Amino acid sequence: MRITITRSDYDKMLAHALKERPNEACGLIAGIDHEDGVREIRHVYLLTNTDASNEHFTLDPQEQLSAVKDMRANGWKPLGNWHSHPESPSRPSEEDKRLAYDSKASYLILSLMEEDNPVLHAFHVEQGVSSTEELEVIDNG
């Protein structure tokens, strides 16, 4: 699967992740799946990590519900979630894989391990096995 995200949405995620350090930041992604197989992220939701932890996250349920209502109001579908790894690489941890219940979701992980070189990757996780999805950051046009 090929996923696109705008530069402004990427920048919004990065700013939120930097602000939340040393804890993991998290949120949802929404948009549309095109017939040609491209998954287009139209909106990134910045949610509260109720765990306030640098090793795991739990999305705030009220904020999650509000985000889903907003998705419906805009005609978008939930595409998955995103979270940061403040101190580890951009790859799913064992806990990330264990908690990836939706095989149709894309999971974006933003690593802040190298402060001057953040790394964002997208993953598909099914039955505890992760694979990388192609992710392209596109300029707002």
N, C-alpha and C positions, 0 to 999 in steps of 0.2 A: 504494500500500500504506500502511496505517496501522499504526504501531508504538507499543506502549506499554512504558514502563519505569517502575518504581517510584521514588519519591523517594529511598528508601534506596539503591537500586542506582546512581542518578545521583550521590548524595552520595559513594558509595564510589569511583566512577570519578573524580570531581573531586578527592577527597583523594589518590588515587594519582597523578593527573596533577600536582597541586601538589607532591607529595613528590618526583617524578622530575625536575621542572624543574632545569636548563634543557633536559634531554633530553625527547624524546617518550616518553610512556607508552603502553602498548598492552595489549590483551587480547582475549578472545573473548566473544561473547554467545550465550546458549542459551535455548531456550524452546519454544513451540508456535505453529504456524500454525493459526488457527481457520478454520472453513469460511466465515465471513462476511468473510474477507479481513484480519482483524486479526492482526498478528504480535505475540505477547505475549512480551516478554523476561522470563524467570523467574530468570535468574542471569547475573551479570557476572563474568567471570574476569579477574583482574589478573595479567598475565604480565610477564616480564622482556624489555625491549628489549635484545637482545644486541648491537645496533649501538652503544648508548650515544651516540646522536646527537640533535641538535635538529632534524634535517631528514628523517630517515627511521627506520624501525623494522624489526626482524626479530623475530618471536616466538620465544622459547626453545622448541626442538623437544620437549624432555622435558616441560616444563610444558604445552605444547600437547597432547601425548599424554595426560597425566594429566587435563587438562580434558575431553577427548573421552571418556575412560573414565568420568568423573564424570557427564557428560551422559547417556551410555547407561544408567548405573546409576539415574539419576533419571527416565528416560523422556523426556528433552528431546532436541531436535534442534539441531545447530549452526545458528545463524541468521546468523552473520557475525562481524565483528570491530569493534573500536573502537581509536582512538588519539587522542592529543592533538596539537594544533598549538600549541606554546608561544609562538610569535611571529607566527603568521599566522592568517587567518580560517578559519572552519569551512566549508571547501569542499575537495574533493579536489584535490590538486596533480597535476601531469602525471604524476609518478611513482606517486602513489596510483592514478590511472586506469590506468596501464600495468600495474600489478601486481594489479589487481582481476580475478582469473581466474574467479571464480564469479559468474555472472550471477544466481544465485538468492540470493546473500548480500546482507545489508544492511551498509552501512559507516557507522559512527557516528564523527563527528569532533568533538572537544571543543576549542574554541579558548580559549586563555588569554591572547590578545593584549591584551585589556583586563582587567587584573587583578581589578577589582571587578565585572566583568560577563562571566563565562564563558558561552560560547555552544555548545550542542550541537545538531547537525543530523544527520539520517540521509540516506543516499544509496543509490541503485541505480546500478550502473555496468555497462554492457554495451558491448563493443567500443569501449572508450575514451571513451564518452559517459556523463556523469553526469546524473542527475536527482534532485531532492529528493523524499524520502519524508516523509509526515506523521508527526511524532513527538510523542507526548504523554507528559509526565511526570505520573504519577498518584500521589496520596497513598497510603501504605500503609494498607490498610484493615482 
